[in-house]
Amino acid sequence: NLAPNLVTYLKTVQQTFKVPVAVGFGISKPEHVAQLSPLGAGVVVGSSLVRLIEEQTGKPDLLATVGTYVDGLVGALR
């Protein structure tokens, strides 16, 4: 789950610093992307993607599984 005060914090950061802000800690689900993408210049997905690759390493459907995961995240931007 995302921190309950994250949206408020992001708004404060954007008002304080007039630079593009990317959000990237704890993003792992399409719901996170949909909720946070309007609040920043970008959404960064790192650990959950690395974890999925580690779990799928050696499996024949590695690329398909990762592709499906990424497609779900990107779909949340629409």
Disulfide bonds with the S-S distance in Angstrom:
none
